[in-house]
Amino acid sequence: MAAVTIAAAAPSAAGEAPLPLVAALREAVAAARARPVPVLASALERELWRRTAVDRAAREALLAGLAATPADTRDAVSAALWAEVRPIDRDNSDYLRSVMPARGWFSAREHGRFVPGWAWLIVQHSRDPALRREVLARIEPLWMRGEIPGSRYALLHDRVALEGGRPQRYGMQIVCRDGRAVPAAVENPAGLDRRRAALGLDPIGAYIAEARMVC
């Protein structure tokens, strides 16, 4: 997906939304919704393609907007842009709950090659911590059998841990601290890279360097 270029624009007055950035995000979302859906194996796969295309377009626009915004106005810009993205996440979560298997997780063989990954992306971006906890419990046995990538398990595990007030295990969730991107609270930091390597993940320094975190 092509990068979205957005010019920086601060709020014109206290409390006002940064309208050019919001408009650009809305345009990116509208363009994603208008894209023709490719020929895929199942109706579920086609619907998830559409929903994740919108999800990605919204986040690309959000990240581009934040990157182009001066630090002293970034909080206001972030709040206005996230207000546009959150309803997309909620709608995607509601849809996913309506189509989830009664037990276990989506199967590429049964539901379509791309369904497990696209469904996981919706869960990762969901505004519903209960959904994330439920899906983590469903996919953990699959991860232990080597049926899903370690990165997906680690990202979901760490998100659930932090939402539950516990330190993360794999350092997948990054936050800004003193103007730098760093892992959120981590259990046993000395063993972090060893735990990451066991899941086939890059060392934490390389992971942070590649993260698109705007601090």
Phi and psi in degrees as a GROMACS rama.xvg file:
@    title "Ramachandran Plot"
@    xaxis  label "Phi"
@    yaxis  label "Psi"
@TYPE xy
-67.3954  147.336  ALA-2
-66.8862  147.884  ALA-3
-98.9192  122.874  VAL-4
-97.5422  124.039  THR-5
-131.052  128.145  ILE-6
-73.4036  146.233  ALA-7
-68.1324  142.117  ALA-8
-153.888  121.437  ALA-9
-87.5947  160.204  ALA-10
-57.1529  141.855  PRO-11
-77.7216  -19.5827  SER-12
-156.873  161.393  ALA-13
-55.9213  129.964  ALA-14
88.0316  -11.6411  GLY-15
-84.1382  146.898  GLU-16
-74.2187  149.718  ALA-17
-74.4302  84.974  PRO-18
-57.318  -42.1178  LEU-19
-60.5647  -37.4437  PRO-20
-71.0126  -40.5196  LEU-21
-62.8333  -43.9822  VAL-22
-61.4972  -40.3661  ALA-23
-65.0299  -40.2073  ALA-24
-64.5161  -43.4413  LEU-25
-62.0902  -38.8996  ARG-26
-64.4796  -40.8354  GLU-27
-63.1661  -40.7368  ALA-28
-66.286  -43.7943  VAL-29
-61.9159  -40.2468  ALA-30
-64.1106  -39.7873  ALA-31
-65.0151  -39.5647  ALA-32
-68.1613  -27.3851  ARG-33
-84.621  -11.0608  ALA-34
-65.0742  138.613  ARG-35
-66.3602  137.626  PRO-36
-77.9562  129.298  VAL-37
-68.9125  165.942  PRO-38
-73.964  117.88  VAL-39
-129.644  169.462  LEU-40
-68.9026  -32.4151  ALA-41
-139.212  159.963  SER-42
-63.1677  -36.8334  ALA-43
-62.2251  -42.6017  LEU-44
-63.1162  -41.263  GLU-45
-65.1767  -40.3436  ARG-46
-67.51  -40.7735  GLU-47
-69.2617  -33.8694  LEU-48
-58.0367  -47.4492  TRP-49
-62.6458  -45.6471  ARG-50
-67.7169  -40.9438  ARG-51
-73.8743  -27.7302  THR-52
-63.5235  -41.6117  ALA-53
-66.0801  -44.2846  VAL-54
-54.7903  -49.6807  ASP-55
-66.0822  -41.4024  ARG-56
-61.4579  -43.0924  ALA-57
-62.5113  -43.8006  ALA-58
-72.3905  -34.7686  ARG-59
-60.4236  -43.9751  GLU-60
-66.035  -40.6359  ALA-61
-62.3136  -48.1377  LEU-62
-63.3884  -41.0826  LEU-63
-63.9472  -40.4858  ALA-64
-64.1566  -43.4205  GLY-65
-66.3031  -39.9755  LEU-66
-63.993  -29.2021  ALA-67
-93.5014  4.84717  ALA-68
-106.279  132.642  THR-69
-58.4715  148.313  PRO-70
-58.3322  -33.0572  ALA-71
-74.071  -12.7455  ASP-72
-117.777  5.82988  THR-73
-67.1743  -33.6971  ARG-74
-62.3346  -44.2315  ASP-75
-66.1116  -41.4682  ALA-76
-64.0608  -44.2267  VAL-77
-59.8967  -45.1502  SER-78
-61.0614  -42.2316  ALA-79
-67.5938  -39.7484  ALA-80
-72.3515  -41.371  LEU-81
-64.1225  -29.5248  TRP-82
-62.6881  -25.7869  ALA-83
-81.5783  -33.4384  GLU-84
-82.6721  -35.0439  VAL-85
-58.6449  -42.205  ARG-86
-61.7926  -32.8559  PRO-87
-62.7739  -45.5398  ILE-88
-63.1234  -42.3911  ASP-89
-64.2604  -42.7526  ARG-90
-64.5814  -41.5202  ASP-91
-62.4762  -40.8349  ASN-92
-63.7236  -44.6854  SER-93
-61.0193  -41.5381  ASP-94
-63.749  -45.2726  TYR-95
-62.2797  -40.878  LEU-96
-58.5802  -33.5683  ARG-97
-74.7423  -16.641  SER-98
-119.9  0.0232398  VAL-99
-63.3813  144.909  MET-100
-59.259  154.387  PRO-101
-61.8795  -34.6609  ALA-102
-138.163  156.019  ARG-103
68.5473  -151.775  GLY-104
-130.585  171.487  TRP-105
-62.3324  143.778  PHE-106
-111.942  132.796  SER-107
-60.565  -37.6796  ALA-108
-67.9217  -40.55  ARG-109
-86.2899  -37.8444  GLU-110
-108.047  -15.2226  HIS-111
125.94  145.278  GLY-112
-53.496  -40.2189  ARG-113
-97.1116  -6.1439  PHE-114
-60.7477  -47.0295  VAL-115
-57.6103  -42.475  PRO-116
-70.3317  -42.1723  GLY-117
-68.9238  -38.2049  TRP-118
-64.3634  -41.0558  ALA-119
-60.6404  -39.8219  TRP-120
-60.9099  -41.8781  LEU-121
-61.7117  -41.3171  ILE-122
-64.2826  -43.8173  VAL-123
-60.7921  -35.5172  GLN-124
-94.5157  3.28487  HIS-125
-64.9216  153.298  SER-126
-93.0289  11.4905  ARG-127
-115.72  94.6042  ASP-128
-59.1198  -32.2057  PRO-129
-64.8748  -38.4547  ALA-130
-62.9237  -41.8626  LEU-131
-63.7511  -42.4194  ARG-132
-61.9775  -42.8648  ARG-133
-62.7658  -44.6335  GLU-134
-68.9336  -37.2145  VAL-135
-58.3246  -44.1542  LEU-136
-63.2695  -33.3595  ALA-137
-73.5926  -37.445  ARG-138
-90.5166  -14.9386  ILE-139
-58.1262  -44.9665  GLU-140
-61.9786  -33.8955  PRO-141
-67.6225  -40.4881  LEU-142
-62.5897  -42.5508  TRP-143
-63.6279  -26.8658  MET-144
-91.687  3.58849  ARG-145
74.981  24.4862  GLY-146
-95.6183  -8.66324  GLU-147
-134.216  154.154  ILE-148
-63.4425  144.817  PRO-149
-60.6663  -31.869  GLY-150
-63.7105  -38.8149  SER-151
-66.0274  -44.5413  ARG-152
-61.0405  -45.6945  TYR-153
-63.5988  -43.7798  ALA-154
-61.2264  -44.6631  LEU-155
-71.3561  -41.0416  LEU-156
-58.4115  -47.5458  HIS-157
-68.0222  -37.6128  ASP-158
-63.6975  -44.3744  ARG-159
-64.2468  -41.4192  VAL-160
-60.1341  -48.3049  ALA-161
-65.5537  -39.2729  LEU-162
-64.4166  -25.6718  GLU-163
-91.2066  7.78349  GLY-164
79.9839  17.6948  GLY-165
-110.784  154.515  ARG-166
-68.4019  150.454  PRO-167
-78.4759  162.059  GLN-168
-99.8515  -32.5827  ARG-169
-115.117  0.0290788  TYR-170
70.8297  25.6451  GLY-171
-80.2425  -21.6321  MET-172
-97.1173  119.865  GLN-173
-107.357  141.1  ILE-174
-130.702  165.829  VAL-175
-93.9369  131.361  CYS-176
-141.487  120.788  ARG-177
54.1448  40.3634  ASP-178
76.9014  10.2631  GLY-179
-125.757  148.599  ARG-180
-82.5098  124.457  ALA-181
-140.916  160.456  VAL-182
-66.7165  143.472  PRO-183
-62.9791  174.191  ALA-184
-45.8921  131.279  ALA-185
-123.514  137.131  VAL-186
-74.4199  138.898  GLU-187
42.6404  69.3988  ASN-188
-55.813  -30.4724  PRO-189
-63.5234  -27.6816  ALA-190
-99.0182  11.1226  GLY-191
-60.9675  -52.1944  LEU-192
-64.6171  -31.0148  ASP-193
-66.3169  -42.5397  ARG-194
-67.0457  -38.4174  ARG-195
-64.1908  -43.1433  ARG-196
-61.4313  -34.6168  ALA-197
-63.6944  -22.5804  ALA-198
-102.06  6.77023  LEU-199
77.6787  22.6002  GLY-200
-95.1542  151.579  LEU-201
-65.2176  157.463  ASP-202
-56.0552  154.158  PRO-203
-61.4996  -34.8874  ILE-204
-61.5485  -43.1423  GLY-205
-68.3089  -37.7064  ALA-206
-62.9328  -44.3049  TYR-207
-65.5949  -39.947  ILE-208
-60.8638  -31.6927  ALA-209
-89.1227  -12.8142  GLU-210
-70.676  140.781  ALA-211
-92.7385  59.9824  ARG-212
-96.0903  127.836  MET-213
-99.5766  111.411  VAL-214
